[in-house]
Amino acid sequence: MPFPELFQLPYDRVSPKDKDSFAYTTLVKRWPVVLTNVVSAVANANHELSMKPTSTSEAKLTEGKKIISQISQMKYDMGHNAALTPISTDGDINQGCYNDELNTYPDEDRRWSTMNWLFAECYVYRRLRSYFASTVHWKEYDPFFEQKAETYKSSSTAIVHLAKAINQAVEEKEDFDKDYEKPGSALEIAFLEMVQADLWGNATDLSLLIDLKFEDLQKLQAVGSAAQAEQAKFILRNDLSKTWDHLKTVKNARVDFILDNAIGFTAGFELFTDLILADFLVSCTPFVDQVIFHPKAIPWFVSDVLPYDFSWAIESLLDTSFFASHASTPLSSEDLDGLKTLATRWKTHLSTGKFKLSVPEDTKLGKATALGRFWTTQYAFQDLPQIAPGTLAELRKSDLVIFKGDLNYRKLVGDAWWPTTTPFETALGPLAGKITLLSLRTNKADTIVGLEEGVEERLNKEAPDWRVSGKYAVVSFSKKR
């Protein structure tokens, strides 16, 4: 069948052809490191198998060695600017769409140094998945899990801090309900704090975050705008006030999280901050009744959340020894009780439907429902109306869809070289107006839109790496029409 006609971007997509781009840095530095780390993970697993032989270990060892060889070949191809090859038939999801699009490119554009970055980066992870999906014994193996677990453990100080803050807010919920419609209310200040913690993830300076005690928030109301301005000075486009104004108009609302596509390896904590914000919305505001989380169906961009990761992250809060070895200071019994309170509340949210995964919690790798397949395709979200109308129809039931992270932002705007002053809604293309959405993105790639005149020029002089350093962010809101 012919490849579908996609949204035609008026500007070129980002590509490694531009050696000053982050796409080029990714090709020559980031991808080789990612692949080397996967080889190490498989080699370590193979070593453990060899130390404890079983009836199936020899067969699994043989498959593991083949996986290492295949990954090494892909790494070699990258370094020698080979052509991208079709993904082998492996019985897993989304193989055809990659091969069909790959066939539409002329030979000169199908090489690692000339292919558009959005396609190539998604292709890396889908091709990597094919090596595992084609096996008998490695089919459900996540080569990134250990990295995700370690970064989660290393965030123990921040996790304890935010757990204390949200537990305090839930205890004082009745106070937050007072005068929340007035500008600068305690609830509004708390909301802005929670969103900024979610935006910055592990980069958050937690010394800037208040403890969300109502009495402290009252003290800040007089200077709330100034305090928020100080915290938000690195947010180059800030639509949080528009988002708050929208939330105040809804009741019994549903919010969806398109979970993070982080370039950094901070997955555990970033999922934790998503859960904190979601808990705040359903537990402390009068607006939201349900939050639906959309995970990935295959290991994706190292740090992305799989269904298992979601349940595991909550259960880990109940394990008193999990964070202990990584905490900068010993965790007190009060700290551990706070984590237990948090996890217990979140498990209750799951049992009552206040929290919900968009796919069954026991979904295995590659066995996504139709709703879960789109997120690991190569398509930009501008093409949702054309490519995945069923997924779009489900998202239209939501009162607010929150897209987390850098890749989600790149997919929202097609990863193109838009002029930075291009309106966000223009860059959304056919998706604009179809859903109410909020994009929370720290800048870790070149494409960016929605900035005021002069911002790009100023930052090019003050911080030449502002597009990719992760020090700056954009918070972009678009409303359903």
Backbone torsions as a table, in degrees:
resi	resn	phi	psi	omega
1	MET	NA	147.0	-177.2
2	PRO	-67.0	149.3	178.2
3	PHE	-66.9	136.4	-175.2
4	PRO	-65.3	149.2	177.6
5	GLU	-76.3	119.6	-175.7
6	LEU	-100.8	170.2	178.5
7	PHE	-59.7	128.1	-178.4
8	GLN	-88.8	109.4	-179.9
9	LEU	-71.8	139.8	178.0
10	PRO	-79.3	-7.0	-179.9
11	TYR	-130.6	156.6	-179.8
12	ASP	-64.4	148.0	170.8
13	ARG	-73.9	153.6	175.2
14	VAL	-62.8	140.5	-177.0
15	SER	-147.8	152.6	174.7
16	PRO	-63.6	-8.6	176.1
17	LYS	-56.2	-32.2	176.2
18	ASP	-87.0	107.0	-174.4
19	LYS	-73.3	-7.1	173.4
20	ASP	-91.8	-1.1	-175.9
21	SER	-87.8	160.2	174.9
22	PHE	-69.8	-22.8	175.6
23	ALA	-61.0	-41.8	178.8
24	TYR	-66.1	-43.8	176.6
25	THR	-58.3	-39.6	178.2
26	THR	-62.0	-45.2	-178.3
27	LEU	-62.3	-44.8	-172.0
28	VAL	-91.4	-18.6	-176.4
29	LYS	-123.9	-51.7	-170.0
30	ARG	-73.8	-50.9	-178.4
31	TRP	-60.0	-43.9	177.6
32	PRO	-58.2	-36.9	178.2
33	VAL	-67.4	-43.4	178.8
34	VAL	-58.5	-48.1	-177.4
35	LEU	-66.7	-38.8	177.2
36	THR	-61.5	-40.4	178.7
37	ASN	-64.9	-36.9	177.4
38	VAL	-67.4	-41.9	176.0
39	VAL	-57.0	-44.0	179.4
40	SER	-62.3	-41.3	-180.0
41	ALA	-62.8	-44.5	-179.8
42	VAL	-68.4	-40.9	178.7
43	ALA	-61.6	-40.2	177.7
44	ASN	-64.7	-41.6	178.1
45	ALA	-64.3	-38.3	177.3
46	ASN	-63.4	-40.8	179.3
47	HIS	-61.6	-42.8	179.0
48	GLU	-63.7	-37.3	177.8
49	LEU	-63.2	-40.8	-177.7
50	SER	-68.3	-25.0	-179.7
51	MET	-82.0	-19.8	-178.2
52	LYS	-132.8	74.2	-175.9
53	PRO	-61.2	140.3	174.1
54	THR	-134.4	-177.2	-178.6
55	SER	-66.9	-23.0	-179.1
56	THR	-109.2	-5.3	-171.9
57	SER	-64.6	-35.8	-178.6
58	GLU	-63.4	-43.7	179.0
59	ALA	-65.3	-40.0	179.2
60	LYS	-68.1	-38.9	176.8
61	LEU	-59.5	-43.0	-180.0
62	THR	-62.6	-44.1	177.8
63	GLU	-64.2	-40.5	179.5
64	GLY	-61.3	-41.1	178.1
65	LYS	-64.2	-38.2	177.9
66	LYS	-65.1	-42.1	177.6
67	ILE	-58.4	-45.0	179.4
68	ILE	-60.1	-41.7	178.6
69	SER	-63.6	-41.9	-179.6
70	GLN	-66.0	-42.4	178.8
71	ILE	-64.9	-41.1	179.2
72	SER	-62.1	-36.2	178.3
73	GLN	-66.8	-42.2	178.3
74	MET	-62.3	-41.4	178.2
75	LYS	-62.8	-40.8	177.1
76	TYR	-62.3	-44.2	179.7
77	ASP	-59.6	-41.7	177.6
78	MET	-58.7	-48.8	-176.3
79	GLY	-67.1	-21.0	-178.3
80	HIS	-111.8	16.8	174.0
81	ASN	52.8	44.0	176.5
82	ALA	-73.4	169.3	174.9
83	ALA	-77.6	144.9	173.7
84	LEU	-68.4	135.8	-177.1
85	THR	-106.5	155.8	178.0
86	PRO	-58.8	147.5	176.7
87	ILE	-77.2	130.8	-177.1
88	SER	-65.5	150.7	175.8
89	THR	-65.5	121.8	-173.5
90	ASP	-133.9	3.3	178.6
91	GLY	79.1	3.6	-178.7
92	ASP	-101.2	175.5	-173.4
93	ILE	-75.3	155.0	166.6
94	ASN	64.2	26.0	176.1
95	GLN	-75.8	-44.1	-174.7
96	GLY	-62.1	-38.5	-174.7
97	CYS	-66.5	-33.8	176.7
98	TYR	-67.8	-47.4	-178.1
99	ASN	-66.4	-37.6	179.3
100	ASP	-64.1	-43.4	179.0
101	GLU	-69.8	-39.2	179.8
102	LEU	-56.4	-35.9	-179.3
103	ASN	-70.0	-13.9	-179.5
104	THR	-85.5	-10.1	-176.0
105	TYR	-91.9	139.5	172.5
106	PRO	-65.9	158.3	-174.3
107	ASP	-53.5	-39.7	-175.7
108	GLU	-68.9	-19.1	179.8
109	ASP	-100.1	2.2	-176.2
110	ARG	-97.9	7.1	-178.7
111	ARG	-93.3	159.8	-174.4
112	TRP	-58.8	-34.3	-176.1
113	SER	-87.4	-5.6	-177.7
114	THR	-122.4	-15.2	-177.9
115	MET	-67.5	146.8	176.4
116	ASN	-63.6	139.6	-169.0
117	TRP	-64.7	-39.5	-177.5
118	LEU	-60.0	-46.6	178.2
119	PHE	-63.8	-49.4	-172.9
120	ALA	-62.3	-40.0	-177.2
121	GLU	-69.0	-40.6	175.6
122	CYS	-66.3	-39.2	179.0
123	TYR	-59.4	-39.9	179.7
124	VAL	-53.4	-47.6	-174.6
125	TYR	-76.7	-31.8	176.7
126	ARG	-73.3	-37.8	176.9
127	ARG	-67.5	-40.7	176.0
128	LEU	-58.8	-42.4	178.8
129	ARG	-60.5	-34.8	-176.1
130	SER	-63.4	-30.8	179.9
131	TYR	-65.4	-36.3	179.0
132	PHE	-82.5	-39.7	-176.8
133	ALA	-65.4	-24.3	-177.3
134	SER	-81.7	-2.6	-176.9
135	THR	-96.9	173.9	172.6
136	VAL	-92.8	-41.5	-168.3
137	HIS	-101.5	-11.3	-178.2
138	TRP	-114.4	10.6	-170.2
139	LYS	-58.7	-34.2	-176.9
140	GLU	-109.0	19.8	-177.8
141	TYR	-82.3	131.9	174.8
142	ASP	-105.5	105.4	-175.5
143	PRO	-70.5	-7.4	-178.0
144	PHE	-103.7	-2.2	-171.1
145	PHE	-61.4	-43.8	-177.1
146	GLU	-61.7	-38.2	176.3
147	GLN	-62.8	-42.5	-180.0
148	LYS	-63.8	-42.1	-179.1
149	ALA	-65.0	-42.1	-178.3
150	GLU	-65.5	-41.1	-179.5
151	THR	-69.8	-30.9	176.4
152	TYR	-65.2	-47.0	178.9
153	LYS	-60.3	-40.7	-175.5
154	SER	-70.8	-9.0	179.4
155	SER	-97.4	19.1	-171.4
156	SER	-58.4	-40.2	-178.1
157	THR	-62.1	-47.1	179.7
158	ALA	-65.7	-38.4	-179.5
159	ILE	-63.5	-44.6	178.4
160	VAL	-62.5	-40.8	-179.2
161	HIS	-61.4	-48.8	-177.7
162	LEU	-71.5	-32.5	176.0
163	ALA	-61.2	-44.2	178.5
164	LYS	-61.5	-42.5	-178.0
165	ALA	-64.0	-47.5	-176.5
166	ILE	-71.9	-35.6	176.8
167	ASN	-62.4	-39.9	177.4
168	GLN	-63.3	-42.6	-179.4
169	ALA	-63.8	-40.1	180.0
170	VAL	-65.3	-39.0	178.3
171	GLU	-62.7	-32.5	-174.8
172	GLU	-105.4	24.8	-175.5
173	LYS	-53.8	-40.5	-177.0
174	GLU	-61.4	-33.3	177.5
175	ASP	-68.9	-33.8	-179.6
176	PHE	-66.8	-28.4	-177.6
177	ASP	-67.7	-15.0	-177.0
178	LYS	-75.8	126.4	171.4
179	ASP	56.3	31.8	-176.3
180	TYR	-69.5	-17.5	-179.1
181	GLU	-79.7	-14.6	-179.4
182	LYS	-78.0	143.4	177.4
183	PRO	-57.9	138.6	178.1
184	GLY	73.4	21.4	-179.7
185	SER	-66.5	162.8	177.8
186	ALA	-59.6	-37.6	179.7
187	LEU	-66.4	-39.7	178.5
188	GLU	-63.9	-44.4	179.0
189	ILE	-61.5	-43.1	179.3
190	ALA	-63.4	-41.2	178.1
191	PHE	-59.9	-46.1	-179.8
192	LEU	-62.8	-36.8	177.3
193	GLU	-64.7	-44.4	-177.7
194	MET	-65.9	-41.2	179.6
195	VAL	-65.9	-39.1	-180.0
196	GLN	-67.9	-35.5	174.8
197	ALA	-62.1	-39.3	179.5
198	ASP	-71.0	-37.2	179.4
199	LEU	-62.2	-50.0	-172.0
200	TRP	-84.2	-18.6	178.8
201	GLY	55.5	-133.4	-175.9
202	ASN	-68.4	-12.7	179.0
203	ALA	-82.0	-5.3	-176.9
204	THR	-61.1	131.7	169.6
205	ASP	-83.8	99.2	-173.1
206	LEU	-67.3	-13.6	175.2
207	SER	-67.8	-18.5	178.8
208	LEU	-84.5	-15.0	-175.3
209	LEU	-90.3	128.5	178.5
210	ILE	-77.0	167.9	-175.7
211	ASP	-86.1	1.8	176.2
212	LEU	64.1	22.2	169.5
213	LYS	-75.0	138.0	-174.5
214	PHE	-59.8	-39.1	-178.0
215	GLU	-65.3	-35.4	177.8
216	ASP	-71.0	-38.1	178.7
217	LEU	-65.2	-37.0	176.8
218	GLN	-60.2	-41.1	179.2
219	LYS	-63.7	-31.3	-177.5
220	LEU	-82.6	-13.2	-175.0
221	GLN	-59.7	-36.8	-178.6
222	ALA	-67.1	-31.6	-178.4
223	VAL	-119.0	20.1	-175.0
224	GLY	-57.3	-44.5	-177.6
225	SER	-63.5	-38.7	179.3
226	ALA	-67.4	-42.3	179.8
227	ALA	-64.0	-42.9	179.2
228	GLN	-66.2	-37.4	179.2
229	ALA	-61.9	-38.3	179.0
230	GLU	-64.9	-42.5	-179.5
231	GLN	-70.2	-29.9	-172.0
232	ALA	-98.0	11.3	-172.9
233	LYS	-66.3	-17.5	178.2
234	PHE	-98.6	4.8	174.6
235	ILE	-91.0	109.4	-169.7
236	LEU	-77.7	-28.0	169.2
237	ARG	-131.6	126.0	-172.5
238	ASN	-130.3	100.9	-179.6
239	ASP	-102.3	24.8	-178.4
240	LEU	-64.5	-36.8	179.6
241	SER	-65.3	-37.0	176.1
242	LYS	-64.4	-39.2	179.7
243	THR	-64.7	-44.0	178.7
244	TRP	-63.1	-43.4	178.4
245	ASP	-60.1	-36.8	177.6
246	HIS	-68.2	-45.8	-178.1
247	LEU	-59.6	-36.2	-178.4
248	LYS	-65.7	-13.1	-178.3
249	THR	-95.5	-5.1	-175.0
250	VAL	-109.4	154.8	175.7
251	LYS	-136.1	148.6	-179.4
252	ASN	50.1	40.8	-169.1
253	ALA	-81.4	159.7	172.0
254	ARG	-112.3	131.9	174.6
255	VAL	-119.4	136.7	177.8
256	ASP	-112.8	138.8	173.5
257	PHE	-109.9	118.1	168.5
258	ILE	-87.3	102.5	-165.1
259	LEU	-64.5	162.7	-159.8
260	ASP	-65.6	144.5	168.0
261	ASN	-114.9	75.0	-172.3
262	ALA	-84.9	137.8	172.4
263	ILE	-74.8	-37.5	178.0
264	GLY	-73.4	162.8	-176.5
265	PHE	-96.5	57.9	-175.9
266	THR	-122.0	35.4	-168.4
267	ALA	-57.7	-48.4	-173.8
268	GLY	-56.8	-47.1	-178.6
269	PHE	-69.7	-35.2	-179.9
270	GLU	-67.2	-38.0	172.6
271	LEU	-63.7	-40.5	179.2
272	PHE	-58.8	-43.9	179.9
273	THR	-69.1	-30.6	172.7
274	ASP	-61.6	-45.6	-179.9
275	LEU	-65.1	-37.3	177.5
276	ILE	-61.9	-48.4	179.2
277	LEU	-62.6	-43.1	179.2
278	ALA	-61.9	-41.5	177.8
279	ASP	-62.0	-43.7	178.0
280	PHE	-58.5	-43.6	-177.1
281	LEU	-64.5	-42.5	-176.6
282	VAL	-86.8	-24.2	-174.6
283	SER	-99.2	-26.4	-170.4
284	CYS	-119.5	-9.4	179.1
285	THR	-114.8	156.2	177.6
286	PRO	-88.9	12.6	-171.3
287	PHE	-100.4	-38.0	-164.6
288	VAL	-113.8	132.5	178.4
289	ASP	-106.6	-25.4	-174.0
290	GLN	-147.4	141.2	172.9
291	VAL	-123.6	127.4	178.6
292	ILE	-109.7	130.2	-177.6
293	PHE	-106.7	133.5	-178.8
294	HIS	-109.8	101.2	178.9
295	PRO	-86.6	-177.3	177.3
296	LYS	-96.9	158.6	-178.3
297	ALA	-94.8	-16.8	179.9
298	ILE	-137.0	158.6	173.8
299	PRO	-54.7	129.4	-162.9
300	TRP	-147.5	123.3	176.0
301	PHE	50.7	41.1	177.0
302	VAL	64.6	-57.4	-164.4
303	SER	-103.7	0.9	-173.3
304	ASP	-70.3	154.5	-171.3
305	VAL	-84.5	123.1	169.8
306	LEU	-94.6	161.2	178.9
307	PRO	-52.8	-40.3	179.1
308	TYR	-62.9	-40.5	-179.6
309	ASP	-59.0	-37.1	-176.8
310	PHE	-62.5	-50.8	179.9
311	SER	-67.5	-40.6	-178.2
312	TRP	-62.1	-40.5	-178.5
313	ALA	-62.5	-35.9	179.0
314	ILE	-74.9	-45.9	-179.6
315	GLU	-61.7	-33.2	-178.4
316	SER	-63.0	-26.4	179.0
317	LEU	-67.6	-19.5	179.6
318	LEU	-88.9	-9.4	-178.6
319	ASP	-89.4	107.4	-174.0
320	THR	-64.6	-20.0	-178.5
321	SER	-95.6	-10.2	-170.1
322	PHE	-61.4	-48.9	-176.3
323	PHE	-91.3	-13.5	-169.0
324	ALA	-58.2	-41.3	-174.3
325	SER	-72.3	-16.4	-177.7
326	HIS	-108.8	-5.5	-176.9
327	ALA	-69.1	135.8	179.6
328	SER	-67.9	-29.7	172.1
329	THR	-130.7	149.7	-178.1
330	PRO	-55.9	139.4	178.1
331	LEU	-79.4	132.6	-179.9
332	SER	-82.0	167.7	176.0
333	SER	-61.9	-32.4	176.7
334	GLU	-65.6	-40.7	177.3
335	ASP	-60.2	-47.4	-177.9
336	LEU	-65.8	-38.0	176.7
337	ASP	-63.7	-37.9	178.6
338	GLY	-63.5	-41.1	177.6
339	LEU	-66.0	-39.0	178.5
340	LYS	-64.9	-42.8	177.7
341	THR	-58.9	-43.5	-179.0
342	LEU	-62.9	-51.2	-177.4
343	ALA	-62.9	-40.1	179.6
344	THR	-62.9	-41.6	178.5
345	ARG	-65.0	-42.0	-179.0
346	TRP	-66.8	-36.3	176.6
347	LYS	-67.4	-33.7	174.9
348	THR	-66.4	-42.0	176.5
349	HIS	-57.1	-40.1	179.6
350	LEU	-67.3	-40.3	-177.6
351	SER	-71.6	-28.9	-179.7
352	THR	-92.7	-7.2	179.8
353	GLY	90.3	0.1	176.0
354	LYS	-65.2	-36.7	169.4
355	PHE	-108.3	141.5	179.7
356	LYS	-154.4	137.5	169.5
357	LEU	-82.3	146.5	179.9
358	SER	-74.2	-14.7	175.7
359	VAL	-123.0	159.8	178.1
360	PRO	-56.4	142.3	-175.9
361	GLU	-61.6	-25.7	-179.3
362	ASP	-93.7	16.7	178.0
363	THR	-58.0	128.4	178.6
364	LYS	-90.6	165.0	-178.0
365	LEU	-56.5	129.6	175.7
366	GLY	81.3	-3.1	-177.0
367	LYS	-108.0	46.0	-177.3
368	ALA	-71.7	156.3	168.7
369	THR	-74.8	173.4	177.9
370	ALA	-56.1	-35.4	-179.5
371	LEU	-66.7	-28.3	-175.6
372	GLY	-94.3	-3.6	-174.4
373	ARG	-79.6	-34.3	-170.5
374	PHE	-62.3	-32.7	-171.8
375	TRP	-68.2	-15.3	177.6
376	THR	-115.6	25.9	167.0
377	THR	-90.5	176.0	178.0
378	GLN	-89.9	-1.5	-171.4
379	TYR	-73.1	144.9	169.2
380	ALA	-72.5	155.1	-179.6
381	PHE	-71.7	-15.8	172.7
382	GLN	-58.9	-23.8	-176.8
383	ASP	-95.6	6.0	177.4
384	LEU	-53.5	-46.7	-178.4
385	PRO	-59.5	-32.7	-177.4
386	GLN	-86.5	-43.8	-169.7
387	ILE	-89.0	-38.2	-174.0
388	ALA	-136.5	66.3	-178.4
389	PRO	-61.0	-30.2	178.7
390	GLY	-67.2	-41.9	176.3
391	THR	-63.3	-43.5	178.3
392	LEU	-62.3	-41.2	179.2
393	ALA	-61.0	-37.8	177.6
394	GLU	-67.4	-42.3	179.9
395	LEU	-66.7	-27.5	179.4
396	ARG	-68.4	-16.1	176.2
397	LYS	-76.2	-13.9	-176.3
398	SER	-85.0	147.7	176.2
399	ASP	-85.1	-18.4	176.5
400	LEU	-160.8	125.7	176.9
401	VAL	-109.0	117.8	-178.1
402	ILE	-99.6	117.3	176.7
403	PHE	-97.4	117.1	-177.7
404	LYS	-96.4	137.8	164.2
405	GLY	94.3	173.6	-170.8
406	ASP	-74.9	-44.9	-179.2
407	LEU	-65.2	-40.3	176.2
408	ASN	-57.6	-40.0	177.1
409	TYR	-64.5	-45.9	179.3
410	ARG	-57.8	-39.7	179.9
411	LYS	-71.9	-32.2	177.8
412	LEU	-62.9	-37.4	-175.6
413	VAL	-108.3	11.1	174.4
414	GLY	76.3	9.1	178.7
415	ASP	51.5	43.7	-176.9
416	ALA	-107.8	164.7	178.0
417	TRP	-83.7	60.1	175.1
418	TRP	-64.2	146.5	165.3
419	PRO	-57.2	139.8	-172.9
420	THR	-64.3	-19.1	179.5
421	THR	-88.8	2.1	177.1
422	THR	-59.4	130.4	176.9
423	PRO	-58.8	140.7	-179.9
424	PHE	-55.0	-42.2	-178.5
425	GLU	-64.2	-34.9	177.0
426	THR	-63.8	-43.5	-178.1
427	ALA	-69.3	-23.7	177.5
428	LEU	-69.4	-18.1	177.7
429	GLY	58.5	-133.3	-176.7
430	PRO	-64.5	-15.3	178.7
431	LEU	-78.7	-21.1	-176.0
432	ALA	-58.2	129.5	177.1
433	GLY	82.8	-7.6	-178.3
434	LYS	-79.9	-32.7	178.9
435	ILE	-139.2	159.3	170.3
436	THR	-89.3	119.8	-172.8
437	LEU	-133.3	152.6	174.3
438	LEU	-129.9	124.7	176.8
439	SER	-105.6	122.6	176.8
440	LEU	-109.1	110.1	-170.9
441	ARG	-139.7	120.2	166.3
442	THR	-86.9	138.1	-169.0
443	ASN	-75.2	111.3	179.3
444	LYS	-133.5	18.7	177.0
445	ALA	-156.2	170.1	-166.5
446	ASP	-74.7	-38.9	-172.9
447	THR	-67.6	140.0	177.4
448	ILE	-164.1	143.6	179.9
449	VAL	-137.9	174.3	172.1
450	GLY	81.1	13.4	-178.3
451	LEU	-90.0	155.3	175.9
452	GLU	-73.1	158.6	175.4
453	GLU	-57.3	135.5	174.2
454	GLY	93.0	-16.8	-177.9
455	VAL	-65.4	-46.9	-179.4
456	GLU	-59.1	-45.8	-177.6
457	GLU	-63.8	-41.1	179.6
458	ARG	-63.9	-46.5	-176.6
459	LEU	-71.4	-31.0	176.5
460	ASN	-59.0	-30.5	178.8
461	LYS	-85.6	-42.8	-173.4
462	GLU	-79.8	-36.8	-174.6
463	ALA	-149.3	81.3	-173.1
464	PRO	-54.6	-23.3	-179.9
465	ASP	-97.2	22.8	-172.1
466	TRP	-61.9	-27.2	-178.6
467	ARG	-72.0	-24.8	-168.3
468	VAL	-127.4	-5.0	-171.2
469	SER	-76.4	-19.0	-174.3
470	GLY	81.8	0.1	-179.4
471	LYS	-82.3	-22.9	-178.8
472	TYR	-114.5	162.0	-175.7
473	ALA	-146.9	165.1	170.1
474	VAL	-132.7	137.8	175.2
475	VAL	-119.0	109.3	-169.4
476	SER	-120.0	127.9	-176.3
477	PHE	-118.2	139.3	175.0
478	SER	-141.7	134.1	-172.9
479	LYS	-101.7	145.6	176.8
480	LYS	-66.8	136.9	177.6
481	ARG	-100.3	NA	NA
